[in-house]
C-alpha cells in the first residue's frame, strides 16, 4: 500500500491552505479540538462555521478513501475499549496542552510560537513511546 509522494504533498498543501483561509477569513486558528469544543459547548453565533469545518473534514476523508485506489483504510479489529481510552486520553492531553496537534503543529509552529514548538515535541515524543508500547508490549497488534 505505497502511496505516491504527491498525495502527501497535496494533503499538506490542503491542510495549510484551509488553516490559512480560516485565519484570514474568520480570524480563527484551525485547532480541531477547539473547533469541536465550540460545537459541543455551544457559543451563540459561533457554531455554524465550526460544524461546516468538521463536516468538511469527515466528508473529505470519506471521499478520499472511496475514490483513491489504495487509500489507507481504518484498521479493523482494534479493541473498542482501547479506542475509547485513546480518545479520552487525547481529549485530556489537548486540555492540558491548551490545544491539539493541528492547532499547535500546523498553526502554532507556522507562527513560530515557542509554546507550540514545545507542545509538538512533547506530542511526538509521546507518540513514539506509545507506538513502541503498542507494537512491542501490547497484545492487540
PEJOMO-V312477 format. One record per pair of residues at least 4 apart in sequence whose C-alpha atoms are under 8 Angstrom apart, sorted by the first residue. I is the first residue (numbers start at 0). J is the second residue. If there is no record, write none. Layout:
i = (I	I)
j = (J	J)
//
This chain:
i = (0	0	0	1	2	2	2	3	4	5	6	7	8	9	10	11	12	13	14	15	15	16	17	18	18	18	18	18	19	20	20	21	21	21	21	21	22	22	22	22	23	28	28	29	29	29	29	30	30	30	30	30	30	30	30	31	31	31	31	32	32	32	32	32	33	33	33	34	34	34	35	35	35	36	36	37	37	37	37	37	38	38	38	38	41	41	42	45	46	47	48	49	50	51	52	53	54	55	56	57	58	59	60	61	62	63	63	64	64	64	64	77	77	77	78	78	79	80	81	82	83	84	85	86	87	88	89	90	91	92	92	93	93	93	94	96	98	98	99	99	100	100	100	100	101	101	102	102	103	103	103	103	103	103	104	104	104	104	104	105	106	107	107	107	107	107	108	108	108	108	111	111	112	113	114	115	116	117	118	119	120	121	122	123	124	125	126	127	128	129	130	131	131	132	132	133	133	133	133	134)
j = (69	70	71	69	6	69	70	7	8	9	10	11	12	13	14	15	16	17	18	19	105	20	21	22	28	29	105	106	23	24	25	25	26	27	28	29	26	27	28	29	27	102	106	34	101	102	106	34	98	99	100	101	102	103	106	35	99	101	102	36	90	93	98	99	37	98	99	38	49	53	39	49	53	40	41	41	42	45	46	49	42	46	49	50	45	46	46	49	50	51	52	53	54	55	56	57	58	59	60	61	62	63	64	65	66	67	70	68	70	71	72	81	82	139	82	139	83	84	85	86	87	88	89	90	91	92	93	94	95	96	99	97	98	99	98	118	102	103	103	104	104	105	119	122	105	106	106	107	107	108	115	116	118	119	108	109	115	116	119	109	110	111	112	114	115	116	112	113	115	116	115	116	116	117	118	119	120	121	122	123	124	125	126	127	128	129	130	131	132	133	134	135	136	136	137	137	138	139	140	140)
//
